Amino acid sequence: MRLLVLEGIAISVSLGTAVAAIGRLALYLLLLWMLVRGRPLGSMRKPAVHKHWYFQWEWLVLLTIAYMACTLLWTTVEVPSGLWAWSEHARLLAIPAVFLLVHTRSEAQVVLRCLVYTQLFVVFSSWLLIADFEVPWALAEHARRDFEVFGSYLEQSISEAVTAFIVWHQRDWIMGERRKWLAVLVSLTIVVHIIVFLPSRTGYLVVFALLCFSLAAYCTRRWLIGAAAASLLIFISLSALLGGEVNRARLAHLGQKLMNPQEQRERQISTDVRLVFWTASLKAMAERPLLGYGSGSWNREYLRVTPVDIPTYRNIRDPHQMFLLWGVEGGAVGLSLLCASLLAMFAKSQQFARQDALSLQTILIALVVAGLTTSTIYGIGMGDFFCVGIGLLLSLGATQHGTTNGDSCDTA
């Protein structure tokens, strides 16, 4: 029963905001049920790796969530609005929840496969849209134009990039022990799909960052600069030979969809609007740098300090930049706790087997890079994908075959 629910949760994060929200609710209810019934949790018997509790990512995540709850005491918006915003920040709770509920490595592998294969279903559905097939389950607003399936092309490109590189790092088993070649092919196909068909600059940035990281991971220190240069050359070559060539030589109606001047203007406007959001956020942070304005306060402070009135975006809830959002609402304290939590998870990965460490580091790097232009954790769907994925990869790395998180801690 527990494993079945976890599989459903892993599937839900790739199927749109409504399904992802249901999956997160199921995750919290499952954790509550396990605690009430006194059932064993995966890491309850785990001995401390560090001498002090504040070096452990679990405690840092809980402390971060608790601090953002405390900001409701001084938030500049009504309490209901602040509570709703806090529930978005508290999505971080999904990371330790998944970690606690996955007991063995084999369970982590099964659930991770559910997440990966659902992402592959999304990619396959997008290819069908590219081929001009009717896809009834493609519910995105611009599915036919931008080849989106359940969410926006921005979210899809980021989650696909993470999936591609997780498949690459876990290629020894993710498609079967004798299908390593298939995992490599799938990883490459997803990267090509992002670069050629999804018009997401953030997606390109995430792909480039993960490509640099993957090449550097297999190089000695003396070759790091060369690896970065090679990453840049590979990325530019793929973009030019695949993206540019295909966009010019592809069927006319596909080219019109991607290269329509009006659509390009709309995306440029989107970039300009982001700059307005970020400038206003920095001004607000400078006024109250330590504790911030409280959960849910970003929109109010943005409207107060911005010199540019953009009626279309007056109700926007975040600055499309994860760190600025936390800086405005949580101040330096909240932002520091968030960064410390991510760094602690990255440090934890150093204790894992190589492929597991690289997979966890991949999703954390993608979260940070995507967070430079989006409020990654704050959004339903994308935030759930990252939090559930991070929890799964922490469980995968902290376990060995046939052991629980707690039993394997000394050797993880």
Disulfide bonds with the S-S distance in Angstrom:
none
